[in-house]
């Protein structure tokens, strides 16, 4: 597509995390290897289809504890990269802590629009709630988290009126939320090369920016940022906190010391880290 908005070099530097981390490809490969290893060892149901699309699949990792909290994870990649298979390793420490885990895959831009992508996430969570018993996890203890683009999708789910979609769904389908290094106001991204695959127009940018939207149900929300992130991610977190300050939900901000945009995912999976311990304590 023809770029209509000029790239802002400062915003490009702040948001282009792959460029800021020279070893990012090697790190993602390492995560893929760890994930493949855990899938071989885990009590897991892999590639559970919540829709007809090839990427409309989720993986379930069971901890073996009846009615355990369920930690649902949405991967990052600016809505245009990544795959659930890279992130199976996220489940291991949570399983060992007595928490079930679901990792949701979803179609990517530009094969779908961002609106269509988010619709798939909503569909996946509704499907998960309806099929939880068959999968051996709790429908009543769904906690949602995601990193970067997944953090955005997590926040968007808090603006979803579940009973408006299906009267059989609970208003509090998402019991708690933990967005990590998320994007909550999309306008700045339109001034970066990241936007080239997203094809965001004015209207879609507005209606997919959680900062512009009302919270549908006041699920307690832990907003996490890495201490070594660029300033843009601190601004994004602060904008969401300010926008939702009157929403009646319990909100906390947590900064993981010394963690950049990739490190915060690794800290989430480290039982010794404060990020992991705060996440587990936050679950309902």
C-alpha positions in Angstrom: 0.0 0.0 0.0 1.1 3.6 -0.5 2.2 5.3 2.8 0.0 8.3 3.4 1.6 9.3 6.7 5.3 10.1 7.0 7.5 8.0 9.3 8.5 9.8 12.4 12.1 8.7 13.2 11.7 9.1 16.9 8.5 7.1 17.0 10.1 4.5 14.8 13.0 4.1 17.2 10.7 3.9 20.2 8.4 1.3 18.8 10.7 -0.9 16.6 11.7 -3.3 19.2 13.3 -5.8 16.8 15.7 -3.1 15.7 16.5 -2.2 19.3 17.5 -5.9 20.1 20.1 -7.2 17.7 19.8 -10.8 19.0 16.0 -10.9 18.7 15.9 -13.6 16.0 18.2 -15.9 18.1 16.1 -15.3 21.2 12.9 -16.2 19.4 14.6 -19.4 18.1 15.6 -20.3 21.6 12.1 -19.8 22.9 10.8 -22.0 20.0 13.2 -24.7 21.1 12.2 -24.4 24.8 8.5 -24.5 23.7 8.9 -27.6 21.6 10.6 -29.3 24.5 7.8 -28.4 26.9 5.1 -29.6 24.5 6.7 -33.0 24.6 6.7 -33.2 28.4 3.5 -31.4 29.3 -0.1 -32.6 29.9 -1.3 -30.7 26.9 -4.0 -30.5 24.3 -2.4 -28.9 21.2 -4.1 -27.2 18.2 -7.6 -27.1 19.7 -9.7 -25.5 16.9 -11.9 -22.6 18.0 -12.6 -21.7 14.3 -12.1 -22.8 10.8 -9.0 -20.7 10.0 -5.6 -22.4 10.0 -4.4 -20.2 12.7 -7.6 -20.3 14.8 -6.1 -22.8 17.3 -5.1 -22.8 20.9 -2.9 -24.9 23.1 -4.0 -26.0 26.6 -1.4 -26.9 29.3 -2.9 -28.5 32.4 -1.2 -28.4 35.8 -3.1 -31.4 37.3 -4.9 -29.4 40.0 -8.7 -29.5 39.9 -10.4 -26.1 39.3 -7.0 -24.3 39.0 -6.9 -20.7 37.8 -6.5 -20.5 34.0 -3.9 -18.1 32.6 -4.7 -17.3 29.0 -1.7 -15.8 27.0 -1.8 -13.8 23.8 1.5 -13.5 22.0 3.0 -10.3 20.6 4.5 -9.5 17.2 2.7 -6.2 16.3 -0.4 -8.2 15.0 1.7 -9.3 12.0 4.3 -11.8 13.3 4.6 -14.6 15.7 2.9 -17.9 16.4 1.5 -19.6 19.5 4.1 -22.4 19.1 6.9 -20.1 20.1 5.4 -19.4 23.5 4.5 -22.9 24.9 7.5 -22.3 27.3 5.4 -19.6 29.1 3.2 -22.4 30.5 5.9 -24.4 32.3 6.4 -22.2 35.4 2.7 -21.5 35.7 1.9 -25.2 35.5 4.4 -25.9 38.3 2.8 -23.2 40.4 -0.6 -24.9 40.1 -2.0 -22.8 37.2 -3.5 -24.1 33.9 -2.5 -22.2 30.8 -4.1 -21.6 27.4 -2.0 -20.0 24.6 -4.2 -18.6 21.8 -3.1 -18.4 18.2 -4.7 -16.0 15.8 -4.6 -14.9 12.1 -2.2 -12.1 11.3 -2.3 -8.8 9.4 -2.4 -8.1 6.5 -4.2 -11.4 5.7 -6.9 -10.1 8.0 -7.7 -6.6 9.2 -7.0 -5.7 12.8 -10.8 -5.6 13.5 -11.1 -9.2 12.1 -8.1 -10.2 14.2 -9.6 -8.9 17.4 -12.9 -10.6 16.5 -11.0 -13.9 16.5 -9.7 -13.3 20.0 -13.2 -12.7 21.2 -14.4 -15.8 19.5 -11.5 -17.8 21.0 -12.3 -16.7 24.6 -16.0 -17.4 24.1 -15.2 -20.9 22.7 -12.8 -21.5 25.6 -15.4 -20.7 28.1 -17.9 -23.1 26.5 -15.4 -25.9 26.1 -13.4 -25.6 29.3 -14.9 -28.6 31.0 -14.0 -30.9 28.0 -10.5 -29.4 28.0 -10.1 -30.1 31.7 -9.8 -26.5 32.8 -12.1 -24.0 34.7 -14.5 -21.8 32.8 -14.9 -19.7 35.9 -11.3 -18.8 36.5 -10.2 -17.3 33.1 -7.5 -14.7 33.6 -6.2 -13.0 30.5 -2.7 -11.8 29.7 -0.7 -10.8 26.6 2.6 -9.1 25.6 2.9 -6.1 23.3 0.2 -6.6 20.6 -1.2 -9.3 23.0 -1.3 -6.6 25.7 -3.4 -4.5 23.4 -5.7 -7.4 22.7 -6.0 -8.1 26.4 -7.1 -4.5 27.1 -9.5 -4.6 24.2 -11.2 -7.7 25.7 -11.9 -5.6 28.9 -14.0 -3.4 26.7 -16.1 -6.3 25.4 -19.6 -6.8 26.6 -19.7 -10.6 26.6 -23.4 -10.9 27.3 -24.1 -8.7 24.3 -22.4 -11.3 22.2 -24.0 -14.3 23.9 -26.4 -14.0 26.8 -25.0 -17.3 28.1 -21.6 -15.8 28.7 -20.8 -14.2 32.0 -20.2 -10.4 32.2 -17.0 -11.2 34.1 -15.7 -13.8 31.6 -12.2 -12.3 32.1 -11.6 -12.4 35.9 -8.3 -10.5 35.9 -6.1 -9.0 33.2 -2.3 -8.6 33.0 -1.3 -6.7 29.9 2.5 -6.6 29.4 4.2 -3.8 27.5 0.9 -3.2 25.6 -0.2 -0.7 23.0 -3.3 1.2 24.1 -3.3 4.2 21.8 -2.7 3.2 18.2 -2.3 6.6 16.6 1.5 6.8 17.2 2.1 3.5 15.3 0.6 5.0 12.1 3.8 7.1 12.0 6.1 4.1 11.9 6.8 1.3 9.4 5.0 -1.1 11.8 1.8 0.3 10.4 2.5 -0.8 6.8 1.0 -4.2 7.3 -1.9 -3.0 9.5 -3.7 -0.6 7.0 -5.2 1.4 9.8 -7.6 4.1 8.8 -8.8 6.9 11.2 -11.9 5.1 12.2 -10.3 1.8 12.9 -7.5 3.4 14.8 -10.0 5.1 17.1 -12.2 2.1 17.8 -9.3 -0.3 18.4 -7.5 2.0 20.9 -8.5 0.9 24.4 -7.7 4.4 25.7 -10.7 5.6 23.7 -13.1 2.9 25.0 -15.1 2.3 28.1 -14.4 -0.7 30.3 -17.3 -3.2 30.1 -16.6 -5.0 33.4 -14.2 -3.9 36.1 -11.8 -6.8 36.1 -8.7 -6.1 38.2 -5.9 -5.1 35.8 -2.1 -5.3 36.4 -0.4 -3.1 33.8 3.2 -4.2 33.5 6.1 -2.5 31.7 9.8 -3.4 31.5 12.1 -0.9 33.2 14.4 -0.8 30.2 11.7 -0.3 27.6 11.6 2.8 25.4 9.7 5.8 26.7 6.8 5.1 24.4 5.8 2.0 26.3 5.7 3.9 29.6 3.6 6.6 27.9 1.2 3.9 26.6 0.7 2.4 30.1 0.2 5.8 31.7 -2.3 6.8 29.0 -4.4 3.7 29.7 -4.2 4.2 33.5 -5.4 7.9 33.1 -8.1 6.9 30.6 -9.5 4.2 32.8 -9.0 6.0 36.2 -12.7 6.5 36.6 -13.8 3.0 35.4 -14.2 1.6 38.8 -11.6 -1.2 38.4 -8.7 -2.1 40.5 -5.6 -1.1 38.6 -1.9 -1.5 39.5 1.2 -0.5 37.5 4.3 -2.6 37.8 7.7 -1.9 36.3 10.0 -4.9 36.1 13.5 -3.6 36.8 16.0 -3.7 34.0 13.8 -5.6 31.6 13.5 -4.6 27.9 10.6 -5.4 25.6 11.7 -9.0 25.3 13.2 -9.6 28.7 9.8 -9.0 30.3 8.5 -12.2 28.7 11.4 -14.2 30.0 10.8 -12.7 33.5 7.2 -13.7 33.3 8.3 -17.3 33.0 10.9 -17.2 35.8 9.6 -18.4 39.1 12.2 -16.4 41.0 11.2 -13.1 39.3 8.9 -10.5 40.9 7.1 -10.3 37.6 6.1 -14.0 37.8 5.2 -13.8 41.5 3.1 -10.7 41.0 1.3 -12.4 38.0 0.5 -15.6 39.9 -0.7 -13.6 42.9 -3.0 -11.5 40.6 -4.9 -14.4 39.3 -8.4 -15.1 40.4 
